[in-house]
Amino acid sequence: MSMDFTLTELDHRSADGIEISLLWSRMTNQLMVAVADSRSGESFEVHAPAEKALDVFRHPFAYAA
């Protein structure tokens, strides 16, 4: 995850060891979805345009490709 300490978590969900957060940067006014898998130790972020942010949050693996 980036070191932007101005991130605000707008939504969060977890299931089966996977944590998904919808984050908003106060500095850049951009949205992103952060995904962390505690089982594999892998994580990634996907930038989420405002008009698609909820869809990216609900289906982050589809947008990670």
C-alpha positions in Angstrom: 0.0 0.0 0.0 1.2 3.5 -0.7 2.6 5.7 2.1 -0.2 8.3 1.7 -1.1 9.0 5.4 -4.1 11.0 4.3 -6.1 7.9 3.1 -9.6 7.5 4.5 -11.2 4.1 4.5 -14.7 4.5 3.0 -15.7 0.8 3.1 -14.2 -2.5 4.1 -15.1 -6.1 3.8 -13.3 -9.4 4.5 -14.0 -13.1 3.7 -11.9 -16.2 3.8 -8.6 -14.4 4.6 -9.0 -11.7 2.0 -9.4 -8.0 3.1 -10.7 -5.4 0.7 -10.8 -1.7 1.4 -12.1 1.2 -0.6 -9.8 4.1 0.1 -9.9 7.8 -0.7 -6.8 10.1 -0.8 -7.4 13.5 0.6 -4.2 14.8 -1.1 -5.1 13.6 -4.6 -8.9 13.2 -4.3 -8.5 9.8 -5.9 -10.1 6.5 -5.0 -8.4 3.1 -4.9 -9.2 -0.4 -3.7 -6.6 -2.3 -1.7 -6.7 -6.1 -1.5 -4.6 -8.2 0.9 -4.7 -12.0 1.1 -3.5 -13.1 4.6 -3.1 -16.7 3.4 -0.7 -16.0 0.5 0.8 -12.7 1.8 0.0 -11.1 -1.6 -1.6 -7.7 -1.9 -2.3 -5.2 -4.6 -4.0 -1.9 -5.3 -6.4 -0.9 -8.1 -7.1 2.8 -8.9 -10.9 3.3 -9.0 -12.4 6.1 -11.0 -15.3 7.7 -9.0 -17.9 6.4 -11.4 -16.7 2.8 -11.1 -15.5 2.8 -7.5 -18.2 0.6 -6.1 -17.8 -1.9 -8.9 -14.1 -2.0 -8.4 -14.7 -2.5 -4.7 -17.1 -5.4 -5.4 -15.0 -7.1 -8.1 -11.3 -6.0 -7.6 -9.8 -9.1 -9.2 -11.6 -8.3 -12.4 -10.0 -4.9 -12.5 -6.5 -6.1 -11.5 -5.7 -7.7 -14.8 
